[in-house]
Amino acid sequence: MFRDYISFKNFRGDFFGGITSGIVALPLAMAFGEQSGLGAAAGLFGAIAIGFFASLFCSTQQQISGPTAPMTAVSMVVISQVVQSFDGNLNEAIPSILMVFFLAGIVQIILGLIGVGKYIKYIPYPVISGFMNGIAIIIIMGQIFPLLGYVASKDVELVEKNKSLAETKIMTKIFQEIKSESQLSLEDLALIEKKIVIARQVSQDEILEESKAISDAQVKSAAGIIKNLNRGLKNINWLEFTFVIFTVLVIYGFKELLKLLPGRIRFFDGLKKIASSTPTTLIALVLVSAIAIYFQFDLYTISEIPQGFPGLHFELFSGFSFDTIRPLLMAVVSLALLGSIDSLLTSVIVDTKEKTQHNSSQELFSQGVGNSMAALFGGIPGSSATVRTLVNMNAGGKTRLSGIIASMLLLSILLFFAPIASKIPSSVLAGVLITVGIGIFDYRGLKAIRKTPVGDVLVMIIVTLLTVFVDLVIAVGVGLVISALIFMKKMGDVNAQKAEITRLDKSEELPWDDEKGIDGKIAEKIFVKHLGGPLFFGNTTDLQILYQQISDNSEYIILRMDRVTYIDQSGLYTLEDIISDLDKRGKKVMMVCLQKQPEYLIRRIEIIPNLISEEMNFKKFDECLVWLKRHISAT
């Protein structure tokens, strides 16, 4: 059974695909982990756990999963908020942070089980474009201070400025258990005395550490980065700056530089061959880090990566604070939805290239399992990564075995090379992330702005700004609402143009052929109302305006429903009000060619037969004409 599930028929292709994509994932996983605030190790733990378990249960077998830029951007916000609620103590905040990530995976599993994945395709392109542009800006802005070599907690002036705020925060924490004055008892007074003693024992070192934590927190958000940019420019570290720029130049220019080397020289030809099959991010990681380590430059390094198999963090179940997590429940949903969207978009790309059809429910289930297991191992969440998946496919990977091999490669690096990886400069990972951010921008959408409808451009800009300065969930939600309103307005306009109210004896050119050649005496007593497209709340106003054009001389109102395939509650009640009013005015309303869904609802609220008798409901317009000729001639 296991052999049927894990196929070894394409072992050679899967092996090289897994190794190649694992190499690509290494610098990105470390960079995303470092940016998140949990350290490079968390990025590796996440890449290993998500890569293994998501591949084990996935529907898109070529996919390679791990930490991605959008998921890291949200994770960074979550981590920052939780750490702040624990007064800057990361160790105390870890269980609550991991619980948020664990719950996000559980939500993804639930989304997969209830089949939500099939609705992802209804997210409009301007929303996705704006969201991706916002993520790109967040990633790049997050590397501005690493680029400048500025560390807020080492800015003496800023730390000194925040000392009074640190004292207030410490005092607030000490006295937060004290009740209001009206509720004080003798026991409370004794407690106050104890708290005063504790407050007096607060040392300057404790205030200094709190002030440093506050300073670091102030430069995490987009607004904080902009506000403190001048401080970074004043305290620029030129050595850090040089290494970040050098890393970016290597990533973009190393292969181009090799093309300038003379050919037909064995060493140069071998170097070109190796470089052509090696990701430039890995080349930059190894080359620039080797230079920094060899020459012993005084650079900031990444957080220490523990060597050995990652342990399970069961304390996330016993040590988390529900009061801390409760305000972050929307962040849980945000991570789940974002990871789902990111993964399913990758699956769609694979389907397009491979002519396959993924199972969206299974895909979400696998990503949910991967993210939950990543949280248990202390890693950051992620999703299916498009670039790594395409690298896997191009290298020959075809089955889920390739993703498992990529995960095992990262695990082996963690087991045997963690001490070396811990010496990688932060500036190198900052350079990697800057190039990642540049690559995330939706250049296709940005190039087409001049040719894109104003409404779509507006949605894209609003989603981008909200993503950067407010919240990713709010950004997507607002984008969807605005897009829906624009769509409804367009559909209402289209239906208003299609909808015609025509008196047959006055029309020079009748819209439909079956309405031609009607006797003039009959035509002057008839108004025909053509309804086209769905009748929904977006066009009920237009329907009421058209209804008001019916003159008092007309005795018979024909509602042609041939092209109304759908009607919602707003449209249904508007139609009922119009028919009811026409009935009071002595008009006879007739319906022609009701479609299945509209007829079901119309009968449910008894427009037929209470307002329109069965006799006045016709399957074809010809039947309606026969009835009209007979009754009008008789009168």
C-alpha positions as CSV (number, residue, x, y, z in Angstrom):
1,M,0.0,0.0,0.0
2,F,2.8,2.4,0.9
3,R,4.5,1.7,-2.4
4,D,1.3,2.5,-4.3
5,Y,1.1,5.8,-2.4
6,I,4.8,6.7,-2.6
7,S,5.8,5.8,-6.1
8,F,9.5,5.0,-6.9
9,K,8.9,4.7,-10.6
10,N,10.4,8.1,-11.2
11,F,13.0,7.9,-8.5
12,R,15.8,9.5,-10.5
13,G,13.7,12.6,-11.5
14,D,12.2,12.9,-8.1
15,F,15.6,12.7,-6.4
16,F,17.2,15.4,-8.5
17,G,13.9,17.5,-8.3
18,G,13.9,17.1,-4.5
19,I,17.6,18.0,-4.1
20,T,17.4,21.0,-6.4
21,S,14.2,22.4,-4.8
22,G,15.7,21.7,-1.3
23,I,18.8,23.7,-2.2
24,V,16.6,26.6,-3.4
25,A,14.5,26.4,-0.2
26,L,17.5,26.5,2.2
27,P,18.4,30.3,2.0
28,L,14.7,31.3,1.7
29,A,13.7,29.2,4.8
30,M,16.4,30.7,6.9
31,A,15.7,34.2,5.6
32,F,12.0,33.9,6.3
33,G,12.6,32.5,9.8
34,E,15.0,35.4,10.6
35,Q,12.5,38.0,9.3
36,S,9.6,36.5,11.3
37,G,11.4,37.1,14.6
38,L,11.7,33.5,15.7
39,G,15.1,33.0,14.1
40,A,16.5,31.1,11.1
41,A,16.0,27.8,12.9
42,A,12.2,28.3,13.0
43,G,12.3,28.8,9.2
44,L,14.2,25.5,8.8
45,F,11.9,23.7,11.2
46,G,8.9,25.0,9.2
47,A,10.4,24.0,5.8
48,I,11.1,20.5,7.0
49,A,7.8,19.8,8.7
50,I,5.5,21.4,6.0
51,G,7.6,20.1,3.2
52,F,7.4,16.5,4.5
53,F,3.7,16.3,5.7
54,A,2.2,18.5,3.0
55,S,4.0,16.3,0.3
56,L,2.8,13.1,2.1
57,F,-0.9,14.0,1.8
58,C,-1.0,16.4,-1.2
59,S,-3.1,16.3,-4.3
60,T,-0.6,18.2,-6.5
61,Q,2.3,15.7,-6.3
62,Q,4.9,18.0,-7.7
63,Q,4.4,20.8,-5.1
64,I,7.1,21.8,-2.7
65,S,5.8,23.5,0.4
66,G,7.5,25.6,3.1
67,P,7.7,29.1,4.5
68,T,6.7,31.8,1.9
69,A,6.8,35.5,1.8
70,P,3.0,36.2,2.3
71,M,2.8,33.7,5.2
72,T,6.0,35.1,6.8
73,A,4.6,38.7,6.5
74,V,1.5,37.7,8.5
75,S,3.5,35.5,10.9
76,M,5.7,38.5,11.6
77,V,2.8,40.6,12.7
78,V,1.4,37.8,14.9
79,I,4.7,37.2,16.6
80,S,5.2,40.9,17.2
81,Q,1.7,41.3,18.8
82,V,2.1,38.2,21.0
83,V,5.6,39.2,22.2
84,Q,4.3,42.7,23.1
85,S,1.5,41.2,25.2
86,F,4.2,39.3,27.1
87,D,6.2,42.5,27.7
88,G,8.8,41.6,25.1
89,N,9.6,38.2,26.6
90,L,9.9,35.9,23.6
91,N,10.4,32.7,25.6
92,E,7.1,33.2,27.5
93,A,5.3,34.1,24.2
94,I,6.4,31.0,22.3
95,P,3.6,28.7,23.4
96,S,0.9,31.2,22.4
97,I,2.6,32.0,19.1
98,L,2.9,28.3,18.2
99,M,-0.8,27.8,19.2
100,V,-1.8,30.5,16.7
101,F,0.1,28.7,14.0
102,F,-1.3,25.3,15.1
103,L,-4.9,26.6,15.0
104,A,-4.3,28.1,11.5
105,G,-3.4,24.6,10.3
106,I,-6.5,23.1,11.9
107,V,-8.7,25.8,10.2
108,Q,-7.1,24.8,6.9
109,I,-7.9,21.1,7.6
110,I,-11.5,22.1,8.3
111,L,-11.7,24.2,5.1
112,G,-10.5,21.2,3.2
113,L,-13.0,18.9,4.8
114,I,-16.0,21.2,4.0
115,G,-14.8,21.9,0.5
116,V,-14.1,25.6,0.6
117,G,-11.2,25.4,-1.8
118,K,-13.4,25.4,-4.9
119,Y,-14.5,29.0,-4.0
120,I,-11.0,30.5,-4.1
121,K,-11.3,30.9,-7.8
122,Y,-13.9,33.7,-7.3
123,I,-11.3,36.1,-5.8
124,P,-10.9,38.9,-8.4
125,Y,-7.5,39.5,-9.9
126,P,-7.2,43.1,-8.7
127,V,-7.5,41.9,-5.1
128,I,-4.8,39.2,-5.6
129,S,-2.6,41.8,-7.5
130,G,-2.9,44.4,-4.7
131,F,-2.3,41.8,-2.0
132,M,0.9,40.5,-3.7
133,N,2.2,44.1,-4.2
134,G,1.5,44.8,-0.6
135,I,3.3,41.7,0.5
136,A,6.3,42.7,-1.7
137,I,6.4,46.2,0.0
138,I,6.2,44.7,3.5
139,I,9.1,42.3,2.7
140,I,11.3,45.1,1.3
141,M,10.4,47.6,4.0
142,G,11.3,45.0,6.6
143,Q,14.8,44.9,5.2
144,I,15.4,48.7,5.2
145,F,17.0,48.7,8.7
146,P,19.0,45.5,8.1
147,L,20.2,47.2,4.9
148,L,21.3,50.3,6.8
149,G,22.8,48.1,9.6
150,Y,20.5,49.9,12.1
151,V,19.4,48.0,15.3
152,A,16.9,50.0,17.4
153,S,17.9,48.4,20.6
154,K,21.5,49.6,20.1
155,D,20.4,53.2,19.3
156,V,21.4,54.8,22.6
157,E,19.4,58.0,22.0
158,L,16.2,56.1,21.2
159,V,16.6,53.7,24.1
160,E,17.1,56.6,26.5
161,K,14.0,58.3,25.1
162,N,11.9,55.2,25.7
163,K,13.0,54.7,29.3
164,S,10.1,56.7,30.8
165,L,7.7,54.5,28.7
166,A,9.5,51.4,29.9
167,E,9.1,52.5,33.5
168,T,5.4,53.1,33.0
169,K,5.0,49.7,31.4
170,I,6.8,47.9,34.2
171,M,4.8,49.7,36.9
172,T,1.5,49.0,35.1
173,K,2.4,45.3,35.0
174,I,3.2,45.3,38.7
175,F,0.1,47.1,39.8
176,Q,-2.4,45.6,37.3
177,E,-3.9,43.2,39.9
178,I,-5.0,46.1,42.1
179,K,-8.8,46.7,42.1
180,S,-10.5,50.1,41.7
181,E,-10.7,52.4,44.8
182,S,-14.4,51.6,45.5
183,Q,-13.6,47.9,45.8
184,L,-10.5,48.1,48.0
185,S,-10.3,46.0,51.2
186,L,-7.7,45.6,53.9
187,E,-6.2,42.6,52.0
188,D,-5.9,44.8,49.0
189,L,-4.1,47.5,50.9
190,A,-1.6,44.9,52.1
191,L,-1.2,43.8,48.5
192,I,-0.6,47.4,47.5
193,E,2.2,47.7,50.1
194,K,3.8,44.5,48.7
195,K,3.6,45.9,45.1
196,I,5.2,49.2,46.2
197,V,8.1,47.2,47.7
198,I,8.5,45.3,44.4
199,A,8.3,48.5,42.4
200,R,11.1,50.1,44.4
201,Q,13.2,47.1,43.7
202,V,13.0,47.5,39.9
203,S,16.6,48.0,38.8
204,Q,17.9,50.3,36.0
205,D,19.0,47.2,34.1
206,E,15.4,45.9,34.0
207,I,14.2,49.4,32.8
208,L,17.0,49.4,30.2
209,E,16.1,45.9,28.8
210,E,12.4,46.9,28.7
211,S,13.3,50.1,26.8
212,K,15.3,48.1,24.3
213,A,12.4,45.8,23.7
214,I,10.1,48.8,23.2
215,S,12.6,50.3,20.8
216,D,12.8,47.1,18.7
217,A,9.0,46.9,18.6
218,Q,8.7,50.5,17.4
219,V,10.5,49.7,14.1
220,K,8.6,46.5,13.2
221,S,5.5,48.0,11.6
222,A,5.4,49.9,8.3
223,A,4.4,53.1,10.0
224,G,7.2,52.6,12.6
225,I,9.8,52.0,9.8
226,I,8.7,55.3,8.1
227,K,8.7,57.2,11.3
228,N,12.2,56.1,12.4
229,L,13.8,56.1,8.9
230,N,15.7,59.3,9.7
231,R,17.3,57.5,12.8
232,G,18.4,54.7,10.6
233,L,20.0,57.0,8.1
234,K,21.8,58.9,10.9
235,N,23.2,55.6,12.3
236,I,24.0,53.8,9.1
237,N,26.5,51.0,9.3
238,W,28.4,51.1,6.0
239,L,29.9,47.6,6.4
240,E,26.4,46.0,6.8
241,F,25.1,48.2,3.9
242,T,28.0,47.0,1.7
243,F,27.3,43.3,2.3
244,V,23.6,43.6,1.7
245,I,24.2,45.4,-1.7
246,F,27.0,42.9,-2.5
247,T,24.5,40.0,-1.9
248,V,21.9,41.6,-4.1
249,L,24.5,42.1,-6.9
250,V,25.6,38.5,-6.7
251,I,22.1,37.2,-6.9
252,Y,21.3,39.4,-10.0
253,G,24.7,39.5,-11.7
254,F,26.8,36.5,-10.9
255,K,25.6,34.4,-13.9
256,E,25.8,37.4,-16.2
257,L,29.4,38.0,-15.0
258,L,30.3,34.5,-15.8
259,K,29.2,35.0,-19.4
260,L,32.0,37.5,-19.8
261,L,34.7,34.9,-19.0
262,P,36.5,33.5,-22.0
263,G,35.3,30.1,-23.2
264,R,37.2,26.9,-24.1
265,I,39.0,27.0,-20.8
266,R,38.3,23.9,-18.7
267,F,38.1,25.7,-15.3
268,F,35.8,28.5,-16.6
269,D,33.6,26.1,-18.5
270,G,33.2,23.9,-15.4
271,L,32.4,27.0,-13.3
272,K,29.7,28.1,-15.8
273,K,28.2,24.6,-15.9
274,I,27.9,24.4,-12.1
275,A,26.5,28.0,-11.8
276,S,23.9,27.4,-14.5
277,S,22.3,24.6,-12.5
278,T,22.7,26.3,-9.0
279,P,20.2,28.9,-7.7
280,T,21.8,32.3,-7.4
281,T,20.4,32.7,-3.9
282,L,22.4,29.7,-2.8
283,I,25.5,31.0,-4.6
284,A,25.1,34.4,-2.8
285,L,24.5,32.7,0.5
286,V,27.7,30.5,0.3
287,L,30.0,33.1,-1.4
288,V,29.2,36.2,0.6
289,S,29.0,34.3,3.9
290,A,32.4,32.6,3.1
291,I,34.0,36.0,2.5
292,A,32.6,37.5,5.7
293,I,33.7,34.5,7.8
294,Y,37.1,34.1,6.2
295,F,38.0,37.8,6.7
296,Q,36.3,37.9,10.1
297,F,34.3,41.0,9.4
298,D,32.4,42.4,12.3
299,L,28.8,41.8,11.1
300,Y,25.6,40.9,12.8
301,T,24.9,37.2,12.5
302,I,21.6,35.2,12.5
303,S,20.3,33.7,15.6
304,E,22.0,30.4,16.6
305,I,20.6,27.3,15.0
306,P,20.5,24.3,17.4
307,Q,22.1,21.2,16.0
308,G,20.1,18.0,16.1
309,F,16.6,16.8,15.4
310,P,13.9,19.4,16.2
311,G,12.0,18.6,19.3
312,L,8.2,18.6,19.8
313,H,6.7,21.7,21.6
314,F,3.9,20.1,23.5
315,E,3.9,23.2,25.8
316,L,1.9,25.0,23.2
317,F,-1.1,23.1,24.5
318,S,-0.4,23.7,28.2
319,G,1.5,27.0,28.2
320,F,-0.4,29.2,25.9
321,S,-2.6,32.1,27.1
322,F,-6.1,32.1,25.7
323,D,-6.5,35.8,26.6
324,T,-3.5,36.5,24.5
325,I,-4.7,34.4,21.5
326,R,-8.3,35.7,21.6
327,P,-7.5,39.0,19.8
328,L,-5.6,37.0,17.2
329,L,-8.4,34.7,16.1
330,M,-8.7,36.8,13.0
331,A,-5.0,36.3,12.4
332,V,-5.6,32.6,12.6
333,V,-8.2,32.8,9.9
334,S,-5.9,35.1,7.9
335,L,-3.1,32.6,8.0
336,A,-5.4,29.8,7.0
337,L,-7.0,31.7,4.1
338,L,-3.7,33.1,2.9
339,G,-2.0,29.7,3.0
340,S,-4.9,28.2,1.2
341,I,-5.0,30.8,-1.6
342,D,-1.3,30.6,-2.1
343,S,-1.3,26.8,-2.3
344,L,-4.2,26.5,-4.6
345,L,-2.8,29.2,-7.0
346,T,0.3,27.0,-7.2
347,S,-1.8,24.0,-7.9
348,V,-3.6,25.8,-10.7
349,I,-0.2,26.7,-12.3
350,V,0.9,23.0,-12.1
351,D,-2.4,21.9,-13.6
352,T,-1.9,24.3,-16.5
353,K,1.6,23.0,-17.2
354,E,1.0,19.3,-16.6
355,K,-2.6,19.1,-17.9
356,T,-3.7,17.6,-14.6
357,Q,-6.6,18.4,-12.2
358,H,-5.9,18.9,-8.5
359,N,-8.3,18.1,-5.7
360,S,-8.6,21.4,-3.8
361,S,-10.0,19.8,-0.6
362,Q,-7.2,17.3,-0.4
363,E,-4.7,20.1,-1.1
364,L,-6.0,22.3,1.8
365,F,-6.1,19.2,4.1
366,S,-2.4,18.5,3.3
367,Q,-1.3,22.1,3.9
368,G,-3.3,22.2,7.2
369,V,-1.5,19.0,8.4
370,G,1.8,20.5,7.4
371,N,1.3,23.8,9.2
372,S,0.0,22.1,12.4
373,M,3.0,19.8,12.4
374,A,5.3,22.8,11.8
375,A,3.9,24.5,14.9
376,L,4.5,21.3,16.9
377,F,8.1,21.3,15.9
378,G,8.5,25.1,16.6
379,G,8.5,26.2,13.0
380,I,6.7,29.1,11.2
381,P,3.8,28.3,8.9
382,G,3.9,28.2,5.1
383,S,2.2,27.1,1.9
384,S,2.9,25.5,-1.4
385,A,5.7,27.6,-3.0
386,T,5.3,28.3,-6.7
387,V,9.0,29.0,-7.5
388,R,10.3,25.9,-5.6
389,T,7.5,23.8,-7.2
390,L,8.5,24.9,-10.7
391,V,12.2,24.2,-9.9
392,N,11.2,20.7,-8.8
393,M,9.2,20.1,-12.0
394,N,12.0,21.4,-14.3
395,A,14.5,19.1,-12.5
396,G,12.4,16.1,-13.2
397,G,10.2,15.8,-10.1
398,K,6.8,14.2,-10.7
399,T,5.6,12.6,-7.5
400,R,5.3,13.4,-3.8
401,L,8.6,11.7,-3.2
402,S,10.4,14.8,-4.5
403,G,8.9,16.9,-1.8
404,I,9.9,14.4,0.9
405,I,13.4,14.3,-0.4
406,A,13.7,18.1,-0.3
407,S,12.5,18.0,3.3
408,M,15.1,15.3,4.2
409,L,17.9,17.4,2.6
410,L,17.0,20.3,4.9
411,L,16.9,18.0,7.9
412,S,20.3,16.6,7.1
413,I,21.7,20.2,6.9
414,L,20.1,20.9,10.3
415,L,21.7,17.7,11.8
416,F,25.2,18.1,10.4
417,F,25.8,21.7,9.4
418,A,23.9,23.9,12.0
419,P,27.1,25.4,13.6
420,I,28.3,26.6,10.2
421,A,24.8,28.0,9.3
422,S,24.7,29.9,12.6
423,K,27.7,32.0,11.3
424,I,25.8,33.4,8.3
425,P,25.6,37.2,8.5
426,S,22.1,38.8,8.8
427,S,23.0,41.1,5.9
428,V,23.2,38.2,3.5
429,L,19.7,37.0,4.4
430,A,18.5,40.7,4.1
431,G,19.9,40.8,0.6
432,V,18.1,37.5,-0.3
433,L,14.8,38.9,1.1
434,I,15.1,42.1,-0.9
435,T,15.4,40.1,-4.1
436,V,12.4,38.0,-3.0
437,G,10.3,41.1,-2.4
438,I,11.3,42.5,-5.8
439,G,10.2,39.3,-7.4
440,I,6.8,39.2,-5.7
441,F,5.5,42.4,-7.3
442,D,2.7,41.8,-9.9
443,Y,4.5,43.4,-12.8
444,R,1.9,42.2,-15.3
445,G,-0.8,44.1,-13.4
446,L,1.4,47.1,-12.9
447,K,2.3,47.4,-16.6
448,A,-1.4,47.2,-17.6
449,I,-2.6,50.0,-15.2
450,R,-3.1,52.5,-18.0
451,K,-5.3,50.0,-19.9
452,T,-7.1,48.7,-16.8
453,P,-10.6,50.0,-15.8
454,V,-10.4,52.7,-13.1
455,G,-12.4,50.6,-10.7
456,D,-10.0,47.7,-10.9
457,V,-7.0,50.0,-10.4
458,L,-8.7,51.6,-7.4
459,V,-9.2,48.1,-5.8
460,M,-5.6,47.2,-6.4
461,I,-4.3,50.4,-4.8
462,I,-6.6,50.2,-1.8
463,V,-5.8,46.5,-1.2
464,T,-2.0,47.3,-1.4
465,L,-2.2,50.2,1.0
466,L,-4.4,48.3,3.5
467,T,-2.1,45.3,3.3
468,V,1.0,47.4,4.2
469,F,-0.5,49.8,6.8
470,V,-3.5,48.1,8.3
471,D,-4.1,44.3,8.1
472,L,-3.9,41.6,5.4
473,V,-7.4,40.2,6.3
474,I,-9.0,43.6,6.3
475,A,-7.2,44.3,3.0
476,V,-8.6,41.2,1.2
477,G,-12.1,41.7,2.8
478,V,-12.3,45.3,1.7
479,G,-11.0,44.4,-1.7
480,L,-13.6,41.7,-2.1
481,V,-16.4,44.1,-1.0
482,I,-15.4,46.9,-3.4
483,S,-14.9,44.4,-6.3
484,A,-18.3,42.9,-5.6
485,L,-19.9,46.4,-5.6
486,I,-18.2,47.3,-8.9
487,F,-19.2,44.0,-10.4
488,M,-22.8,44.5,-9.3
489,K,-22.8,48.0,-10.7
490,K,-21.6,46.8,-14.1
491,M,-24.1,43.9,-14.1
492,G,-26.9,46.4,-13.2
493,D,-25.8,48.7,-16.1
494,V,-25.7,45.8,-18.5
495,N,-29.1,44.6,-17.5
496,A,-30.5,48.1,-17.7
497,Q,-29.3,48.4,-21.3
498,K,-30.7,45.0,-22.2
499,A,-34.0,45.6,-20.4
500,E,-36.5,47.4,-22.7
501,I,-40.0,48.4,-22.1
502,T,-41.7,48.7,-25.4
503,R,-45.2,49.6,-26.6
504,L,-45.7,47.5,-29.6
505,D,-47.6,50.0,-31.7
506,K,-45.0,52.7,-31.1
507,S,-41.8,50.7,-31.7
508,E,-40.1,51.2,-35.1
509,E,-38.0,48.1,-34.7
510,L,-39.1,45.4,-32.3
511,P,-36.4,43.7,-30.3
512,W,-37.4,40.1,-31.0
513,D,-38.7,38.5,-34.2
514,D,-41.7,36.8,-32.6
515,E,-43.2,40.2,-31.7
516,K,-43.5,41.4,-35.3
517,G,-46.6,41.4,-37.4
518,I,-49.1,41.9,-34.5
519,D,-52.4,43.6,-35.3
520,G,-52.2,47.3,-34.5
521,K,-55.4,47.4,-32.4
522,I,-53.9,44.7,-30.2
523,A,-50.4,46.3,-30.1
524,E,-51.6,49.6,-28.8
525,K,-53.0,47.9,-25.7
526,I,-49.8,46.0,-24.9
527,F,-46.5,46.9,-23.1
528,V,-43.7,44.4,-23.3
529,K,-41.0,44.3,-20.6
530,H,-37.8,42.5,-21.7
531,L,-35.7,41.3,-18.8
532,G,-32.1,40.1,-19.6
533,G,-29.7,38.5,-17.3
534,P,-30.0,37.9,-13.5
535,L,-32.5,40.0,-11.6
536,F,-30.7,40.8,-8.3
537,F,-30.3,43.6,-5.8
538,G,-27.8,45.4,-8.1
539,N,-30.5,46.3,-10.7
540,T,-33.7,46.6,-8.8
541,T,-33.7,50.4,-9.0
542,D,-33.4,50.3,-12.8
543,L,-36.3,47.9,-12.8
544,Q,-38.5,50.3,-10.8
545,I,-37.5,53.2,-13.1
546,L,-38.5,51.2,-16.2
547,Y,-41.8,50.2,-14.6
548,Q,-42.7,53.9,-14.1
549,Q,-42.6,54.4,-17.9
550,I,-45.7,52.3,-18.4
551,S,-48.5,54.5,-19.5
552,D,-52.1,54.3,-18.1
553,N,-53.5,53.5,-21.6
554,S,-51.9,50.1,-21.7
555,E,-54.1,47.3,-20.4
556,Y,-51.7,44.3,-20.7
557,I,-48.2,44.1,-19.3
558,I,-46.1,41.3,-20.7
559,L,-43.0,40.3,-18.6
560,R,-40.7,38.4,-20.9
561,M,-38.5,36.2,-18.6
562,D,-36.8,34.2,-21.4
563,R,-33.3,35.5,-20.4
564,V,-33.7,35.7,-16.6
565,T,-31.7,32.7,-15.4
566,Y,-31.4,33.8,-11.8
567,I,-33.4,36.0,-9.3
568,D,-32.4,36.8,-5.7
569,Q,-34.6,37.9,-2.8
570,S,-34.3,41.6,-3.5
571,G,-35.2,41.1,-7.2
572,L,-38.1,38.8,-6.2
573,Y,-39.7,41.3,-3.8
574,T,-39.2,44.2,-6.2
575,L,-41.0,42.2,-8.8
576,E,-43.8,41.4,-6.4
577,D,-44.2,45.1,-5.5
578,I,-44.3,46.1,-9.2
579,I,-46.9,43.4,-10.1
580,S,-49.0,44.2,-7.0
581,D,-49.0,47.9,-7.9
582,L,-49.9,47.2,-11.5
583,D,-52.8,44.9,-10.4
584,K,-54.1,47.8,-8.2
585,R,-54.0,50.1,-11.3
586,G,-56.1,47.6,-13.2
587,K,-53.4,46.2,-15.4
588,K,-53.3,42.6,-16.3
589,V,-49.7,41.2,-15.9
590,M,-48.6,38.2,-17.9
591,M,-45.4,36.2,-17.6
592,V,-43.7,34.5,-20.5
593,C,-41.1,31.7,-20.5
594,L,-40.2,31.5,-16.9
595,Q,-36.8,29.8,-16.2
596,K,-36.5,27.0,-13.6
597,Q,-34.9,29.0,-10.7
598,P,-37.0,32.2,-11.0
599,E,-40.2,30.1,-11.3
600,Y,-39.4,28.1,-8.2
601,L,-39.0,31.3,-6.1
602,I,-42.0,33.1,-7.7
603,R,-44.2,30.1,-6.8
604,R,-42.7,29.9,-3.3
605,I,-43.9,33.4,-2.3
606,E,-47.1,32.8,-4.4
607,I,-46.8,35.6,-6.9
608,I,-48.2,32.8,-9.0
609,P,-51.2,32.2,-8.5
610,N,-52.1,35.1,-6.1
611,L,-51.0,38.0,-8.3
612,I,-50.6,36.3,-11.6
613,S,-53.0,33.5,-12.3
614,E,-51.9,30.2,-13.9
615,E,-53.9,31.3,-17.0
616,M,-51.5,34.3,-17.4
617,N,-48.3,32.3,-17.1
618,F,-47.2,31.2,-20.6
619,K,-44.4,28.8,-21.7
620,K,-44.0,30.6,-25.1
621,F,-44.7,34.1,-26.4
622,D,-46.9,32.6,-29.3
623,E,-49.3,31.1,-26.7
624,C,-49.5,34.6,-25.1
625,L,-50.4,36.2,-28.4
626,V,-53.1,33.7,-29.1
627,W,-54.7,34.4,-25.7
628,L,-54.4,38.2,-26.3
629,K,-56.0,38.0,-29.7
630,R,-58.9,36.0,-28.4
631,H,-59.6,38.2,-25.4
632,I,-59.0,41.6,-27.0
633,S,-61.1,40.7,-30.0
634,A,-63.9,39.6,-27.7
635,T,-63.9,42.9,-25.8
